Amino acid sequence: MDLVIRALNFKSIEALEAFASEQFQKRFGRYSFISAGSLYLTKDASELLAYNVKLQLSLKKGGDVFAEASADRYEKALLKSMHKINRQLDRYKQAHYSSMR
């Protein structure tokens, strides 16, 4: 499973990309039904919660799941969006894999 990281309107730093990749593999690497992931990072200087993260996971059955989060740091926004995705994945697993038990 691959993670594509795109920074919009600014140049991303390697440490941030490494953190994102590590967290992605830690939280989603065990799921065989995830085929790919996209992470969009944006910065909006006009807002208090200036760092925005949009996370999209492509699933083998049933389409994609999305989550967005904003925070005062990228790391916080990333973890918030991953938490939202985890809740969606729990519902996805119940819907598609509950009959396999």
Accessible surface in RSA format (square Angstrom, percent):
REM  Atomic radii and reference values for relative SASA: ProtOr
REM  Chains: A
REM  Algorithm: Lee & Richards
REM  Probe-radius: 1.40
REM  Slices: 20
REM RES _ NUM      All-atoms   Total-Side   Main-Chain    Non-polar    All polar
REM                ABS   REL    ABS   REL    ABS   REL    ABS   REL    ABS   REL
RES MET A   1    76.64  39.7  12.49   8.3  64.15 152.7  18.05  15.3  58.59  77.6
RES ASP A   2   104.62  73.3 101.10 100.6   3.51   8.3  23.44  55.2  81.18  81.0
RES LEU A   3    35.27  19.6   7.17   5.1  28.09  70.6   7.17   5.0  28.09  75.6
RES VAL A   4    65.66  43.2  62.18  56.3   3.47   8.4  65.54  57.0   0.11   0.3
RES ILE A   5    38.78  22.1  12.25   9.1  26.54  64.0  12.25   8.8  26.54  72.0
RES ARG A   6   108.90  45.7 104.95  53.5   3.95   9.4  36.67  50.1  72.23  43.8
RES ALA A   7    31.23  28.7   5.37   8.3  25.86  58.8   5.37   7.6  25.86  68.5
RES LEU A   8    79.55  44.3  76.72  54.9   2.82   7.1  79.55  55.9   0.00   0.0
RES ASN A   9   138.86  95.8  90.12  87.1  48.75 117.4  31.95  76.9 106.92 103.3
RES PHE A  10    57.74  28.9  31.44  19.5  26.29  68.4  46.53  28.2  11.21  32.1
RES LYS A  11   186.81  91.1 161.83  99.3  24.98  59.5 120.65 108.6  66.16  70.5
RES SER A  12    19.72  16.7   4.18   5.6  15.55  35.8   4.27   9.1  15.45  21.6
RES ILE A  13   113.85  64.8 109.38  81.5   4.48  10.8 113.28  81.6   0.58   1.6
RES GLU A  14   152.07  87.3 144.50 109.3   7.57  18.0  57.93 112.1  94.14  76.9
RES ALA A  15    72.58  66.7  56.57  87.3  16.00  36.4  64.57  90.9   8.01  21.2
RES LEU A  16     8.75   4.9   6.63   4.7   2.12   5.3   8.50   6.0   0.25   0.7
RES GLU A  17    63.61  36.5  63.00  47.7   0.60   1.4   9.94  19.2  53.67  43.8
RES ALA A  18    63.17  58.1  50.57  78.0  12.60  28.7  59.35  83.6   3.83  10.1
RES PHE A  19    54.72  27.4  50.92  31.5   3.81   9.9  54.03  32.8   0.69   2.0
RES ALA A  20     0.63   0.6   0.60   0.9   0.04   0.1   0.60   0.8   0.04   0.1
RES SER A  21    46.50  39.3  45.27  60.4   1.23   2.8  29.77  63.4  16.72  23.4
RES GLU A  22   111.50  64.0 101.16  76.5  10.34  24.6  39.34  76.1  72.16  58.9
RES GLN A  23    17.44   9.8  17.44  12.7   0.00   0.0   0.00   0.0  17.44  13.2
RES PHE A  24     0.67   0.3   0.67   0.4   0.00   0.0   0.67   0.4   0.00   0.0
RES GLN A  25    92.56  51.8  83.04  60.7   9.52  22.7  45.51  96.9  47.05  35.7
RES LYS A  26   143.66  70.1 119.00  73.0  24.66  58.7  82.91  74.6  60.75  64.7
RES ARG A  27    63.72  26.8  60.64  30.9   3.09   7.3  14.62  20.0  49.10  29.8
RES PHE A  28     0.00   0.0   0.00   0.0   0.00   0.0   0.00   0.0   0.00   0.0
RES GLY A  29    33.84  41.7   0.00   N/A  33.84  41.7   7.79  21.4  26.06  58.4
RES ARG A  30   169.02  71.0 129.74  66.1  39.28  93.5  74.04 101.2  94.98  57.6
RES TYR A  31    24.01  11.2  19.70  11.2   4.30  11.2  14.70  11.0   9.31  11.5
RES SER A  32    90.79  76.7  75.32 100.5  15.47  35.6  55.18 117.5  35.61  49.9
RES PHE A  33    14.03   7.0  12.18   7.5   1.86   4.8  14.03   8.5   0.00   0.0
RES ILE A  34     5.29   3.0   0.00   0.0   5.29  12.8   0.00   0.0   5.29  14.4
RES SER A  35    51.77  43.7  34.74  46.4  17.03  39.2  28.76  61.2  23.01  32.2
RES ALA A  36    38.07  35.0  38.04  58.7   0.03   0.1  38.07  53.6   0.00   0.0
RES GLY A  37     2.48   3.1   0.00   N/A   2.48   3.1   1.57   4.3   0.90   2.0
RES SER A  38    22.39  18.9  22.27  29.7   0.11   0.3   0.13   0.3  22.25  31.2
RES LEU A  39     0.95   0.5   0.95   0.7   0.00   0.0   0.95   0.7   0.00   0.0
RES TYR A  40    55.43  25.9  54.82  31.2   0.62   1.6  34.01  25.6  21.42  26.4
RES LEU A  41     1.98   1.1   1.98   1.4   0.00   0.0   1.98   1.4   0.00   0.0
RES THR A  42    24.47  17.4  24.47  24.8   0.00   0.0  20.22  27.2   4.24   6.4
RES LYS A  43    98.12  47.9  82.21  50.4  15.92  37.9  31.64  28.5  66.48  70.8
RES ASP A  44    46.08  32.3  42.68  42.5   3.40   8.0  13.63  32.1  32.45  32.4
RES ALA A  45    98.23  90.3  63.39  97.8  34.84  79.3  67.90  95.6  30.34  80.4
RES SER A  46   102.18  86.3  58.89  78.6  43.28  99.7  56.18 119.6  46.00  64.4
RES GLU A  47    93.14  53.5  79.45  60.1  13.69  32.6  30.65  59.3  62.49  51.0
RES LEU A  48   168.26  93.7 143.05 102.3  25.21  63.4 149.03 104.7  19.23  51.7
RES LEU A  49    81.91  45.6  80.25  57.4   1.66   4.2  80.25  56.4   1.66   4.5
RES ALA A  50    13.59  12.5  13.52  20.9   0.07   0.2  13.52  19.0   0.07   0.2
RES TYR A  51    51.50  24.0  51.50  29.3   0.00   0.0  17.95  13.5  33.56  41.4
RES ASN A  52    31.59  21.8  31.23  30.2   0.35   0.9  11.61  27.9  19.98  19.3
RES VAL A  53     0.45   0.3   0.00   0.0   0.44   1.1   0.00   0.0   0.44   1.2
RES LYS A  54    96.52  47.1  96.35  59.1   0.17   0.4  40.25  36.2  56.28  59.9
RES LEU A  55     2.30   1.3   0.56   0.4   1.74   4.4   0.99   0.7   1.31   3.5
RES GLN A  56    42.60  23.8  42.07  30.7   0.53   1.3   3.81   8.1  38.79  29.4
RES LEU A  57     0.00   0.0   0.00   0.0   0.00   0.0   0.00   0.0   0.00   0.0
RES SER A  58    33.06  27.9  32.85  43.8   0.21   0.5  13.52  28.8  19.54  27.4
RES LEU A  59    14.90   8.3   1.24   0.9  13.65  34.3   1.24   0.9  13.65  36.7
RES LYS A  60   136.41  66.5  99.30  60.9  37.11  88.4  62.88  56.6  73.53  78.3
RES LYS A  61    99.05  48.3  93.44  57.3   5.61  13.4  69.84  62.9  29.21  31.1
RES GLY A  62    65.32  80.6   0.00   N/A  65.32  80.6  26.03  71.4  39.29  88.0
RES GLY A  63    42.98  53.0   0.00   N/A  42.98  53.0  35.22  96.6   7.76  17.4
RES ASP A  64    62.12  43.5  37.38  37.2  24.74  58.5   5.37  12.6  56.74  56.6
RES VAL A  65    17.04  11.2  15.22  13.8   1.82   4.4  17.04  14.8   0.00   0.0
RES PHE A  66   122.78  61.4 113.59  70.4   9.19  23.9 113.60  68.9   9.18  26.3
RES ALA A  67     8.49   7.8   0.11   0.2   8.39  19.1   7.64  10.8   0.85   2.3
RES GLU A  68   104.53  60.0  97.36  73.7   7.17  17.1  29.33  56.7  75.20  61.4
RES ALA A  69     8.63   7.9   0.56   0.9   8.07  18.4   7.48  10.5   1.15   3.1
RES SER A  70    39.94  33.7  32.91  43.9   7.02  16.2  13.65  29.1  26.29  36.8
RES ALA A  71     3.77   3.5   3.22   5.0   0.55   1.2   3.77   5.3   0.00   0.0
RES ASP A  72    72.37  50.7  61.53  61.2  10.84  25.6  26.66  62.7  45.72  45.6
RES ARG A  73   125.59  52.7 123.88  63.1   1.71   4.1  47.68  65.2  77.91  47.2
RES TYR A  74    25.08  11.7  23.29  13.3   1.79   4.6  23.27  17.5   1.80   2.2
RES GLU A  75    55.93  32.1  55.93  42.3   0.00   0.0  13.97  27.0  41.96  34.3
RES LYS A  76    96.69  47.2  94.03  57.7   2.66   6.3  56.65  51.0  40.04  42.7
RES ALA A  77     0.00   0.0   0.00   0.0   0.00   0.0   0.00   0.0   0.00   0.0
RES LEU A  78     1.67   0.9   1.67   1.2   0.00   0.0   1.67   1.2   0.00   0.0
RES LEU A  79    62.84  35.0  60.58  43.3   2.26   5.7  61.10  42.9   1.73   4.7
RES LYS A  80   101.42  49.5  95.53  58.6   5.89  14.0  69.87  62.9  31.55  33.6
RES SER A  81     0.00   0.0   0.00   0.0   0.00   0.0   0.00   0.0   0.00   0.0
RES MET A  82     1.17   0.6   1.17   0.8   0.00   0.0   1.17   1.0   0.00   0.0
RES HIS A  83   103.71  56.7 103.71  72.1   0.00   0.0  67.53  69.6  36.18  42.1
RES LYS A  84    79.07  38.6  77.36  47.5   1.71   4.1  44.38  39.9  34.69  37.0
RES ILE A  85     0.00   0.0   0.00   0.0   0.00   0.0   0.00   0.0   0.00   0.0
RES ASN A  86    35.83  24.7  35.23  34.0   0.60   1.4  15.72  37.8  20.11  19.4
RES ARG A  87   122.36  51.4 119.89  61.1   2.48   5.9  48.13  65.8  74.23  45.0
RES GLN A  88    43.55  24.4  40.22  29.4   3.33   7.9  11.97  25.5  31.58  23.9
RES LEU A  89     0.17   0.1   0.17   0.1   0.00   0.0   0.17   0.1   0.00   0.0
RES ASP A  90    70.45  49.4  68.96  68.6   1.49   3.5  21.46  50.5  48.99  48.9
RES ARG A  91   147.61  62.0 143.18  73.0   4.43  10.6  68.80  94.0  78.81  47.8
RES TYR A  92    17.14   8.0  11.01   6.3   6.13  16.0  16.57  12.4   0.58   0.7
RES LYS A  93    65.49  31.9  63.40  38.9   2.09   5.0  35.33  31.8  30.16  32.1
RES GLN A  94   121.10  67.7 114.57  83.7   6.53  15.5  35.38  75.3  85.72  65.0
RES ALA A  95    80.30  73.8  40.07  61.8  40.24  91.5  51.39  72.4  28.91  76.6
RES HIS A  96    67.12  36.7  51.00  35.5  16.12  41.2  38.91  40.1  28.21  32.8
RES TYR A  97    56.85  26.5  53.76  30.6   3.09   8.0  43.05  32.4  13.79  17.0
RES SER A  98    60.58  51.2  46.63  62.2  13.95  32.1  26.02  55.4  34.55  48.4
RES SER A  99   107.11  90.5  69.59  92.9  37.51  86.4  57.04 121.5  50.07  70.1
RES MET A 100   138.44  71.7 101.05  66.9  37.39  89.0 102.14  86.8  36.30  48.1
RES ARG A 101   243.51 102.2 175.28  89.4  68.23 162.5  93.97 128.4 149.54  90.6
END  Absolute sums over single chains surface
CHAIN  1 A     6272.4       5138.4       1133.9       3327.9       2944.5
END  Absolute sums over all chains
TOTAL          6272.4       5138.4       1133.9       3327.9       2944.5
